[in-house]
Amino acid sequence: MKSLLPVAILAVVVAPIGVQGAQAPPTAPAEKRTCTVQPTLGSRVNNTRRCRTRSEREQERIEARRTVERVQALKPVMCIPPNPC
């Protein structure tokens, strides 16, 4: 039993040193988040803060553009007489 004690102490002392020497590979930096403050309609005090990354903002812009194009493409179909526009 006494012979195992120095081995156990040595294992406890050496293990953290080995872990500290090994460094994790550098990871890609996370995208910077930017926040915009959007005022709430009808209120001078209440504002909404929206924080998004650049790629999320770009995705929202693309999605909004596609929605506008789809609605504008459908407009002539919906304005067939006798249905007024």
Secondary structure, 3 states (H helix, E strand, C coil): CCCHHHHHHHHHHHHHHHHHHCCCCCCCCCCCEEEEEEECCCCCCCEEEEEEEHHHHHHHHHHHHHHHHHHHHHHHHHCCCCCCC
